[in-house]
Amino acid sequence: MKIVSLFSGAGGLDLGLLQAGNTIIWANDIDKNAVETYRNNIGNRIVLDDIKNIDIAGIPEGDVVVGGFPCQGFSQANRFRLLDDERNQLYRFFYEVIKEKQPYFFIAENVKGILSLGNGEAIKQIIADFEEAGYYTDLHLVNMADYGVPETRQRVIIIGQRRSLGKKILFRFPLPTHDKNGQNGLKKWVSIREAIGHFPDPDTPNDVLNHEYSKYKVEYRDYTAHRQTDPDKPSPTILARGNGGGGVCAIPHYNGIRRLTVRESASIQTFPENFEFYGTKGACYRQIGNAVPVMFANILGDELMRIERDEKI
Ligand SMILES: C[S@@+](CC[C@H](N)C(=O)[O-])C[C@H]1O[C@@H](n2cnc3c(N)ncnc32)[C@H](O)[C@@H]1O
């Protein structure tokens, strides 16, 4: 299918969709490092600009629009209409692209916290807005470890289907392939050691791309980015930002000595080892922490390919 990608970042989502056989016809991000990474690994279809400067009429028509909109003003949703709040311009842009372009499907990715913002009012409004724009919506809270990603990252995925395609929901949301204990005929969750155990010590000479790490001291305090990692379990969520201060916070390696390298973080997010990240170390960690795991995106992409092949749309 032909895909228009908003808030594309370094392109974790886009790469997975591409790997499945879909085509990206247009992409955008405001972050110049992320765009450089995208251009060098995925392709030249990405426009570097603030989305607020983009004229929707100039965006090509795609079969699917994808993106994860940042949600600054959503905690006020129980008092204000999301679309009227100035801080929600990015959400409004995503909504307007869907409303004006009327793709067959949209895929929106967001953090788990979106479900509780404004006491649950934000997500209700989002669903209502997309219904009003002409879409059925199907919402899933996903743990990426259940799909073979070596990380217990939880994200909300909203699938929209244009109402004019009929009542039958064509996008069959992929079923989990993995389980915490490997029960019910599913494979066991993939551990962090299985994902990164083969990398050489970054302090010895090596030719692994982006194999450098934050020198921020490892100290175990019981909060995000400062928790001990168990080599036999999937990694905790690879973060885009530290705790509150906004600094970079790569999570500790299970050896307890140092933090994960950029490459190790990327492998946990299932980026291929030849995918090179551009910008400072901090910028690279941010691009990786922001991404949809490539492996999960590929599974979503497979379903788009199946629809293209099997359903008459
Ligand atoms: C969660 S990330 C998306 C990651 C991407 N889906 C992936 O899988 O790699 C959100 C992106 O929105 C971008 N962004 C934030 N504000 C923007 C704006 N005003 N215009 C365009 N992009 C923006 C950020 O730079 C960031 O890369």
The ligand as an ORCA input file, in Angstrom:
! r2SCAN-3c Opt
* xyz 0 1
  C       7.245      9.355     18.685
  S       8.250     10.105     17.496
  C       7.882      9.162     16.055
  C       8.748      7.972     15.827
  C       8.501      7.218     14.561
  N       7.128      6.836     14.393
  C       9.384      5.981     14.496
  O       8.847      4.875     14.508
  O      10.625      6.109     14.427
  C       7.476     11.666     17.204
  C       8.189     12.575     16.225
  O       7.417     13.767     16.072
  C       8.325     14.773     15.688
  N       7.714     16.104     15.842
  C       7.432     16.748     16.985
  N       6.922     17.953     16.722
  C       6.876     18.086     15.363
  C       6.444     19.114     14.494
  N       5.967     20.278     14.955
  N       6.542     18.917     13.155
  C       7.022     17.753     12.677
  N       7.455     16.727     13.472
  C       7.377     16.891     14.805
  C       9.529     14.535     16.588
  O      10.709     15.119     16.061
  C       9.583     12.992     16.643
  O      10.539     12.485     15.745
*
